[in-house]
Amino acid sequence: MTGYDWARLTDEQKSVLQAVWDGKRIISVNAGAGSGKTSVLEAIAALPFRERTLYTQFSSEGVKDAAARFPAGISCRTSHSLAWEQTPGPMKARKRASVRVGSRKLAERLKITPRIADDHGYRTPAQMVNALLTVVNNFCHSADDEFMMTHVPETLPDREVICAWAASLWERDITQADGVTPYQHDYYQKQWQLRKPRMNYGRILADESQDVNPCFLDIIARQSAQLILVGDSSQALYEWRGAIDAMDAIVPDEWLALTGSFRFGPEIAERANRFLALLDARIRLTGLGVAGEVGPCDPDAVMCRTNAETMRQAMAFLADGRSVGLAGRVAGDLLAFARGGLALRGGRGTDHPDLCGFRSWADVKTHAETDADGQDLAVFVRLVEAHGEGLITALESMSADGQAADVTCSTVHRAKGLQWPRVTIAPDLGLPEMASGEPNEWLADRRREDAAFLRVCYVAVTRAQSGLDDSALEWVDSAPDQQE
């Protein structure tokens, strides 16, 4: 391992390199927020191995960044680019010819009529099509070889029929070169996985391993290569779409941790550790960065749980004369959401997956006002009612990357991997008041028990470098101290 500047690495980071060099077959590295994961991956990539090395993660942006950092001999690929390379010519031609088709139009192509949808418990043909595609997507994300009832959400009507229809849609249409369903990237990846492929690599660096598609994990786990899983188990945010934590799913030959965070100092680390304790995580963070402050601040970024709250925060900053940026793909998310709502309000239908089940804007308003799970939509309804088409104009005026803006607004999911000097946590990560005006302590108890929600909170607070206003998360301070 000569030729690499070991002096720049911490002892924890050196331990990872030693395990790789020693040839441990499966290595799991739990890298806490800001702990220098990239430096470790660069060091591994610089090791003088003869075998080919693959670096992979889901994000194409992350792969491009790695390719710019790593030596030329390291193959940096997304799972989909690997699958595309092995996709037969007719299916590649179908993908290139595919155009986006809304669920209403696809229902017409598949001959799903309003009567058929109603007979199976769906309010619209578009809603039934979305149910079928949800089951297909769940199958594609899984490591399973055939459709199963576990791919069908419990909330869907007529589940057994929907499972059978989805299996038929896959066999008779999606996997055929002349199919009418738009051919998605996950479809050709699933077809590749079903062929049980072998890859010619001696080493696989699987980044962001806390959120791995089980389909792709099945592929890399079958290889004879050394497998290095790197990620932060407490930043697993995509369980809701079928992702799993590979570091939990596979028993490693050696488990290692990176716990020293260079992003922030001990003050913010202490706040992050509250959530790690509630999660019963195997690590706690040590803040190695500059000293910071926890309390009210003029934020560079606001972290929100929902698209609706992100939109509300952005509109409030605009009204205050501030320029607003939207992190990552938030701009596209919000525009699609707003256009879908305005289409319903104007008497037209929408293909937006969160709104296509409603026949009218009145149905959306009723759901937001009367249903317990419609609370998030209530914020959105008020924004559409207050601003109308002006909502689209306002969103289009916002910076898509947040670089030149006074403040950036983002959902936590879209902010993952990003950081700002000063961060404020939005109220939708806090507790709503009861009619009495008191905090909802029942919800506080629920949130302390909800691992997925706690991981969102952990990611939110660890976006801050020097200033953190997490007053919305004060409910966590009444939790029992679980730190050892």
PEPE-V803140 format. One record per pair of residues at least 24 apart in sequence whose ideal C-beta (glycine too) atoms are under 8 Angstrom apart, sorted by the first residue. I is the first residue (numbers start at 1). J is the second residue. If there is no record, write none. Layout:
BEGIN
i = [I	I]
j = [J	J]
END
This chain:
BEGIN
i = [1	1	3	3	4	4	4	8	9	9	9	9	10	10	10	12	12	12	12	12	13	13	13	13	15	16	16	16	16	17	17	17	19	19	20	20	20	20	20	21	23	24	24	24	24	25	25	25	26	26	26	26	26	26	26	26	26	27	27	27	27	27	27	27	27	28	28	28	28	28	28	28	28	29	29	29	29	29	29	29	29	30	30	30	30	30	30	30	30	30	30	31	31	31	31	31	32	32	32	32	32	32	32	32	33	33	33	33	33	33	33	33	33	34	34	34	34	34	34	34	35	35	35	35	35	35	36	36	36	37	37	37	37	38	40	40	41	41	41	41	41	42	42	44	44	45	45	45	45	45	46	49	49	50	51	51	51	51	52	52	52	52	53	53	53	53	53	54	54	54	54	54	54	55	55	56	56	56	56	56	56	57	57	57	58	58	58	58	59	59	62	62	62	66	75	79	79	79	79	80	80	80	80	82	82	83	83	83	83	83	83	84	84	86	86	86	87	87	87	90	91	91	91	91	93	94	94	94	94	95	95	95	98	98	99	100	101	102	102	103	103	103	103	103	103	103	104	104	104	104	106	106	106	109	109	110	110	110	110	120	120	120	120	121	121	122	122	123	123	123	124	124	124	124	126	126	126	126	127	127	130	130	130	131	131	131	132	132	132	132	133	135	135	135	136	136	136	136	137	137	137	137	138	139	139	139	140	140	140	140	140	140	141	141	141	141	141	141	141	142	142	142	143	143	143	143	143	145	186	189	189	189	190	192	193	193	196	198	198	199	199	201	202	203	204	205	206	206	207	209	209	209	210	210	210	210	210	210	211	211	211	211	211	211	212	212	212	212	212	213	213	214	214	214	214	217	217	217	217	221	233	233	234	234	234	234	234	234	234	235	235	235	235	236	237	237	237	237	237	237	237	238	239	240	257	257	259	259	259	259	260	260	260	261	261	261	261	261	261	262	262	263	263	263	263	264	264	264	264	264	264	264	265	265	265	265	265	266	267	267	267	267	267	268	268	268	268	268	268	268	268	271	271	271	271	272	272	272	273	274	274	274	275	275	275	275	275	275	276	277	277	277	278	278	278	278	278	279	279	279	279	280	284	289	289	290	290	291	292	292	292	292	292	293	293	293	294	294	294	294	295	295	295	296	296	297	297	297	297	297	297	298	299	299	299	299	299	299	299	300	300	300	300	300	300	301	301	301	301	301	301	301	301	301	301	301	301	301	302	302	302	302	302	302	302	302	303	303	303	303	303	303	303	303	303	303	303	304	304	304	304	304	304	304	305	305	305	305	305	305	306	306	306	306	307	307	307	307	307	308	308	308	308	308	308	308	309	309	309	309	309	310	310	310	310	310	311	311	311	311	311	311	311	312	312	313	313	314	314	314	314	315	315	315	315	317	317	317	318	318	318	322	322	322	323	323	323	323	323	324	324	324	324	324	324	324	325	325	325	325	325	325	325	325	325	325	325	326	326	326	326	326	326	326	326	327	327	327	327	327	327	327	327	328	328	328	328	329	330	330	330	330	331	331	331	333	333	334	335	335	335	337	338	338	338	338	338	339	341	341	341	342	342	342	342	342	345	345	375	376	379	412	412	412	413	415	415	415	416	418	419	419	419	420	420	420	421	421	421	421	422	422	422	422	422	422	423	423	423	423	423	423	423	424	425	425	425	425	425	425	425	425	425	426	427	429	429	429	429	429	430	430	430	430	430	431	439	444	444	447	448	448	448]
j = [47	48	46	48	43	46	47	39	36	39	40	43	36	258	260	256	257	258	259	260	39	40	43	258	256	40	44	256	258	43	44	47	254	256	44	47	203	226	228	47	226	226	252	253	254	226	227	253	226	227	228	229	250	251	252	253	254	226	227	228	229	252	253	254	256	209	229	247	250	252	254	255	256	228	229	230	231	247	256	257	258	231	232	233	247	255	256	257	258	282	283	230	231	232	257	258	232	234	257	258	259	261	283	285	232	235	261	263	272	285	458	459	462	261	262	263	264	289	419	462	258	259	260	261	262	285	258	260	262	207	230	232	258	69	230	258	66	70	205	207	230	69	70	205	228	69	70	71	74	205	71	202	203	202	201	202	203	225	200	201	202	203	201	202	203	204	205	199	201	203	204	205	225	205	207	82	204	205	206	207	220	206	207	208	208	211	212	213	208	417	207	208	417	207	201	189	213	216	219	185	186	188	189	192	199	185	188	189	191	192	193	185	188	192	195	197	188	191	192	177	177	183	188	191	177	177	178	179	183	183	185	188	182	183	182	182	182	126	351	127	129	130	133	351	353	356	129	349	351	356	180	181	182	180	181	169	173	180	181	157	158	161	162	157	158	157	357	357	358	359	349	356	357	359	349	351	356	357	356	357	353	356	357	156	157	162	162	165	166	169	181	162	163	166	166	169	170	174	184	186	241	242	242	166	170	190	184	186	187	189	190	215	186	213	214	215	241	242	243	214	215	242	193	214	215	217	218	194	215	213	215	216	215	219	218	219	222	222	223	223	225	225	226	228	228	230	230	246	231	245	246	247	234	235	236	245	246	247	235	236	237	238	243	245	243	244	245	246	249	242	243	242	243	244	249	244	246	249	250	250	281	282	275	276	279	281	283	455	458	416	455	458	459	455	412	413	416	452	455	456	459	413	452	452	282	283	283	284	285	286	285	286	288	285	286	287	288	289	462	288	289	289	419	462	465	289	290	292	462	464	465	466	289	290	291	292	466	291	291	292	293	294	468	292	294	461	462	464	465	466	468	461	468	470	473	458	461	462	483	476	477	479	454	455	457	458	461	476	458	481	482	483	448	454	476	479	482	451	454	455	458	482	483	465	466	465	466	466	464	465	466	467	468	466	467	468	467	468	469	470	468	469	471	469	471	422	423	424	467	468	469	422	407	420	422	423	424	467	469	407	408	420	421	422	423	327	402	407	408	409	410	415	418	420	422	423	424	463	407	408	409	410	423	424	425	426	410	411	412	415	423	424	425	426	429	460	463	409	410	411	412	426	428	429	411	412	426	428	429	456	376	379	411	428	333	334	337	380	411	337	376	377	379	380	383	428	376	379	426	427	428	334	409	410	411	426	337	338	379	380	383	391	395	379	383	409	426	394	395	398	409	383	387	391	394	406	407	409	394	397	398	405	406	407	399	404	405	406	407	398	399	405	406	407	408	409	398	399	400	401	402	403	404	405	407	408	409	395	398	399	400	402	408	409	410	401	402	408	409	410	414	415	418	410	414	415	418	414	409	410	411	414	395	398	400	411	414	395	392	395	396	380	383	384	391	392	395	392	380	381	384	384	388	389	391	392	384	388	432	428	428	456	459	460	456	459	460	463	459	463	463	464	465	463	464	465	464	465	466	467	464	465	466	467	468	469	460	461	463	464	467	468	469	469	457	460	461	468	469	470	471	472	473	472	472	456	457	460	472	473	471	472	473	474	475	475	475	475	478	475	475	476	479]
END
